[in-house]
């Protein structure tokens, strides 16, 4: 049983109450064959599932975005470096994405992307094609091997504990008010027939949700800037 202490703050947004969970410190060591699935929270090692844009902690049901100075970050070996992408005149070639595509995600704050993910995940769950999203999370000290800065994410149920169902279709996403990511990886990489992977260079997005997304992001910023004690 996990004994990590979580601080909860309830805030009100357009659609009702939302809980922001505060974690003090998460440490991500540089991956290797032994420790690649171990992450430390307040000094306690936990099992994790690490992906290019985020990682999931099954025991806490927490999915956090990789964060570099508070902005979205990709740890895939094939991802272009931040310094190159953010240089004004850097030449860039890609079959899938433009320089502008990479630049917009590297300049997007993780708090905003978390708000977008929350709305998308909530809509997918209500449509029966995604896991239940419970709360959102703020990590004060995100001590990753690539950058020590704050991070954000979601508390979301573990799809491996869901019963299998017929795979979700792209039409079902659109019917739920959610746009799939640009290369449809959310359709191709489902878990037990549910949409799981929301993040990419051009990730999953909720349709006509600016007011709700901005309200969540504003509350996030209020918490981040409030200097809440540990």
N, C-alpha and C positions, 0 to 999 in steps of 0.2 A: 504494500500500500504506500502511495506517495505521500510524504509529509511536508511538501513544499507549502510555505505560507503564502497565501494570495490576498492582496488587498483589493476590495471591491468598492467602486464608486458608482452610484446610480445617477444617471443624467436623463433629462427628457429631450426627445427629439420630435420631429414632425409626426412620426408614426407611433409614438408612445415612449415607454421607458426603455432605456438601454443601459446595460452595465458595462463599465470599463474596468477590467482587471489589471492591477499593477503588479508587475514582477520586478524584483530588485536587480538581479544580475543573471545573465545567461552567458556562458562561455562556450565558444565553438573552437575546438582545437583544429589545427591543420589536418586534413584527412590523411589517414594511412590505413594499411590493411587491418590493423587491430582496432583503432579508435574511430573508424569512419562513421560508425553509427552511434557514437556516444557523445552526448552533449551535457554540460554541467549547468545546473540551475542553482544558484546560491551555494555552490560547492558540491552539490549532489549529482552524481552521474545518472543520466536517464537515457533509455533507448530512444532513437530518433530515426525518422525516414527523411533523408536529405535529398532535395531535388535542386534544379538549377536556380529557381527563383524563390524558393521557400523551403521550409522543413517542418515536419509534423512530429509532435511528441504524443504518442498514443496514450500514455498513462495520465496525461493532463488534458487530452483532447485539444491541444493548442497547435495551431498552424501559424508560423511566423514568416514574414517576408525577410529575405536577406536585405540588409540595409547598409548603405555606404554614405556616411555623413547625413543620414536621415532620408536618403533617396533610394529608390528601387535599384537592386543590384542583381547581376547574374553571375553565378560561380561556374558555369559551364566552361570547359576548356575551349570550346569553339566560339565563345562570346568575344567580341572585340573589346579591347581595353577601354576603360572610361576616359583616360587621358586622350586617346586617339579620337574617340567619338566626339568628345567635347571641344576638341581643337577646331577652330573656325574653318580651316581650309584642308582638313585631312582627307585624302582620297579614300574612297570606300567602295568596295564591290561586294554584292551579295545577290544571290538568286531569289531570296525571299523578301528581304527588307531593305529599305533605303536608309541612308545616313540619318534622315529626319526621323524615321521610325525609331531607330536606336536612341537618338538624341532625346526624343520626347519621354521615353521610359526612364532613361538615366537621369532626367531632370524632374521626374515625378516623385513627390514626397511619399514615403511609405504610409503616412497617415491618410493621404488622399486615396492611395490605391487600396488600403484596407477598407475605407468607406465604400468604395466601388465594389469591392469583393463582398462586403457584408450585404449590400442591397441585392447583388446578383445571387448570392448563396441563399438568402432568405426567399427570393422568388423561386429559385429552383426547388427548394425544400417544399414550399407550399404547393408546387406543381407535382410533387411526388417523384422528382428526378434528381434530387441532390440531398446531401446530408443536412441534418438540422444544425443551423448556426445559432449559438447560444449567447455569446457575449463577444466583446472585442478586448484586445490586450495591448497594454503598453509596457515595454521593457525599458527601465531607466538606463541600465548599463548593458549594452549589447557588445560583449567583448569577443568579437569574432576575429579569427586569425587575419582577416583581410582589412578590418576596420573596427575600432572601438567606439561605437555611437549608439544612440537609442534605436529601438525597433518597435514595430507594431504588427498586429495580426488578429486572428480570430480564435475563439473557442468553438470548435465544430466537431460533431460526432464522428466516430470512426466508422467508415464505410465497410471495413472488413467485418464488422459486427452486424451489418445489414443482410437480410436475405437476398439472394440473387433474383434479378428480374430481367425482363426483356430489355436489351440495350436502348438507351435514350437516343432519339433521333434529333436531327437538326431542327426539324419543324417543331418538335416539342419545346426546344429552347426558345425559339421565336414566339411560340404561343405563351410561354411563361414571361415574356417581356425581357428576354436576355439575348444579346448577340453573342455568337460563338467567337472564339479567337480567330485571327486571320488565317491560320493554317489548319483550323479544325482539330487541333490536338485534343481539345476537351471532348470531342466526339470519339476520337480514335483511342484515347487512353482512359477509358472508364473503369470504375471499380464496382463489380457486382451489378453492372448495368446503370450506375448512377454517375453523374458528372462530378468530377473531383478537381481536376486541374484547371484553375481559373487564370493562371498567370503565364504570360508570354511577352514578347516584344510588343505585340498588339493583342492584348489579352481579352478575356471575356468581359463584356460590359453590359450594365443594365440599360434598358431603353427608357428615354424620357424620365430620368431620375435625378436631374441636376439638383433640385431643391433638397431631396432627401440625402443625397451624397454630401452636399455642402453642409447640411446641418450636422451630420455625423462628424465630418472632418473638423468643423468648428468646435464641437465639444471635445474632440481629441486634442486639438490645439490648446484649448483652455486647460486641460489636464496636464499636457506636456509643459506648458508655460507657468503653471501654478506653483511649482516648487513644493509639491506635496512631500511631506517627510516620510522616511522609510518606516 
